[in-house]
Amino acid sequence: MEAPGWSRIGILLSTPEVGQSSRVLRQLHARGATVGAPAELGALKEWPGPLLVYEPTLATLAAGEAITTATRLIVLTADAAVLQPWVDAFDPEHLGGQHLPAAAVVLPVALVRRTMVYFTHHLQSGALVGGRLWELLLRRLEELYHHEQHFSPEDLLALAWQLHWPPDATWELYRWAHEHLPCATLHPRP
């Protein structure tokens, strides 16, 4: 049995520049660790083991969750607040640093939850983002939002992750919410 080596380490960064700005990351890469970013996954696209997600953004976490061959995500960050939707969705094991408790209920607005659950089967069975069902979902969410059923893009992201939506649909929903919902007036999560 081959001993684990540097080549067994996969590191996902928010951008390639992050790896160049850290001496430790440059050394790990020089010793054989595989390093990538959401825009340039390279060998990480089908990573066969644990994946370190270094100083993630929500886009980086979404990219990490989309790598279905990764056996574990190990997230390292000094800014724990960016992790909240991910923590809410998956309730990961806390290994150190600031502890973020997972929400008891992800997106507690019942009508929005029901809408998301209703469309989950359609999205998991192959309905395409951008199709008629997708447009119906977006229109329904917008109607709910404007009828006092407030939620944030991060709430939608966490619920889509929790419902195991396909990665492209999960991220597209989050982007849509940021572009179409009046985020400045969102109510903070309880």
Disulfide bonds with the S-S distance in Angstrom:
none
